[in-house]
Amino acid sequence: MNYYLAVFQKYAQFNGRSQRAEYWYFSLFNFLIILGINLLNIFLYPRLGINLGFIGFIYSLAVVIPGSAVTIRRLHDIDKSGWMILISFIPIIGAIWLLILTIRDSEPGDNKYGPNPKGVAKTPTPTV
């Protein structure tokens, strides 16, 4: 839950790096909240006539910017440009490719986007 809240603390911070845990915990909690809103809507609407679609829409709008920011920071963590998020607009293949990119482990050590959030330094190459 701390990772989910950390994304909102960095609401529109598109620079820097985010580790896998931050990205995937945000995705998990986001999915569970949307699932909960939709399940409530399914059960309440037929019985009470209460439509929660508006609440789901407002929640979705509220997480667009932090969701994009954490995805871009995740791409920075694997030393890819944040513009790679646009690959998701390619039907099917783009979403699969973005999934593969977000699953990859962090680049060890610092890169042009900042220090490694895990604190893992690059292993020095042996000189002979």
C-alpha positions as CSV (number, residue, x, y, z in Angstrom):
1,M,0.0,0.0,0.0
2,N,3.0,2.3,0.6
3,Y,4.0,2.0,-3.0
4,Y,0.5,3.0,-4.1
5,L,0.6,6.1,-1.9
6,A,4.1,6.9,-3.0
7,V,2.9,7.2,-6.6
8,F,0.4,9.9,-5.5
9,Q,3.1,11.7,-3.5
10,K,5.0,12.0,-6.8
11,Y,1.8,12.9,-8.6
12,A,3.2,14.5,-11.7
13,Q,6.9,13.7,-11.4
14,F,8.0,12.4,-14.7
15,N,11.7,12.5,-14.1
16,G,13.7,10.0,-12.1
17,R,13.3,6.3,-11.8
18,S,10.8,3.8,-10.2
19,Q,11.5,0.3,-9.3
20,R,9.4,-2.6,-10.4
21,A,7.7,-2.9,-7.0
22,E,6.4,0.6,-7.1
23,Y,5.0,0.2,-10.6
24,W,3.4,-3.2,-10.1
25,Y,1.9,-2.5,-6.6
26,F,0.4,0.7,-8.0
27,S,-1.0,-1.4,-10.9
28,L,-2.4,-4.0,-8.5
29,F,-4.1,-1.6,-6.2
30,N,-5.4,0.4,-9.1
31,F,-6.9,-2.8,-10.6
32,L,-8.5,-3.8,-7.3
33,I,-10.0,-0.4,-6.7
34,I,-11.5,-0.4,-10.2
35,L,-12.7,-3.9,-9.8
36,G,-14.4,-3.0,-6.5
37,I,-16.1,0.0,-8.0
38,N,-17.4,-2.1,-10.9
39,L,-18.6,-4.9,-8.6
40,L,-20.4,-2.4,-6.4
41,N,-22.0,-0.9,-9.5
42,I,-23.1,-4.4,-10.7
43,F,-24.7,-5.2,-7.4
44,L,-26.2,-1.8,-6.4
45,Y,-27.5,-0.7,-9.8
46,P,-30.1,-3.4,-10.3
47,R,-31.3,-3.4,-6.7
48,L,-31.2,0.3,-5.7
49,G,-30.8,2.1,-9.0
50,I,-27.5,3.6,-7.9
51,N,-25.1,4.0,-10.8
52,L,-21.4,4.2,-9.7
53,G,-20.2,4.6,-13.2
54,F,-19.5,8.3,-12.5
55,I,-17.4,7.5,-9.5
56,G,-15.4,5.0,-11.6
57,F,-14.9,7.7,-14.3
58,I,-13.7,10.3,-11.7
59,Y,-11.3,7.7,-10.2
60,S,-10.0,6.9,-13.7
61,L,-9.4,10.6,-14.4
62,A,-7.6,10.9,-11.0
63,V,-5.1,8.2,-11.8
64,V,-4.3,9.0,-15.4
65,I,-1.5,11.4,-14.6
66,P,0.1,9.5,-11.7
67,G,-0.2,6.2,-13.7
68,S,1.5,7.8,-16.7
69,A,4.2,9.3,-14.5
70,V,5.0,6.0,-12.7
71,T,5.1,4.2,-16.1
72,I,7.5,6.8,-17.5
73,R,9.7,6.5,-14.4
74,R,9.6,2.7,-14.8
75,L,10.8,3.1,-18.4
76,H,13.6,5.4,-17.1
77,D,14.6,2.7,-14.7
78,I,15.4,0.3,-17.5
79,D,17.2,3.1,-19.4
80,K,14.5,3.7,-21.9
81,S,13.0,7.1,-22.9
82,G,9.6,8.0,-21.4
83,W,8.3,8.4,-25.0
84,M,8.4,4.6,-25.2
85,I,5.0,4.8,-23.4
86,L,3.5,5.7,-26.8
87,I,4.3,2.2,-28.1
88,S,1.2,1.1,-26.2
89,F,-0.9,2.8,-28.9
90,I,0.1,0.0,-31.4
91,P,-2.8,-2.5,-31.2
92,I,-1.9,-5.7,-29.3
93,I,1.8,-5.8,-30.0
94,G,2.4,-2.4,-28.3
95,A,0.7,-3.4,-25.1
96,I,2.7,-6.7,-25.0
97,W,5.9,-4.9,-25.7
98,L,5.2,-2.3,-22.9
99,L,4.4,-5.2,-20.5
100,I,7.8,-6.9,-21.4
101,L,9.6,-3.6,-20.8
102,T,7.9,-3.0,-17.4
103,I,8.8,-6.6,-16.3
104,R,12.5,-6.1,-16.9
105,D,14.8,-5.6,-14.0
106,S,16.4,-2.2,-13.3
107,E,19.6,-1.1,-15.0
108,P,22.3,-1.5,-12.3
109,G,23.9,1.7,-11.1
110,D,23.2,5.2,-12.2
111,N,21.9,6.0,-15.7
112,K,21.1,9.3,-17.4
113,Y,17.7,9.4,-15.6
114,G,19.2,9.3,-12.1
115,P,20.5,6.9,-9.4
116,N,19.2,3.4,-9.1
117,P,16.2,3.4,-6.7
118,K,17.3,0.0,-5.3
119,G,20.8,1.4,-4.5
120,V,22.4,-1.4,-6.6
121,A,25.7,-0.2,-8.1
122,K,27.2,-1.6,-11.3
123,T,29.6,-4.4,-10.8
124,P,33.0,-3.3,-12.0
125,T,34.4,-5.1,-15.0
126,P,37.7,-6.9,-14.2
127,T,40.7,-5.4,-15.9
128,V,43.4,-7.8,-17.0
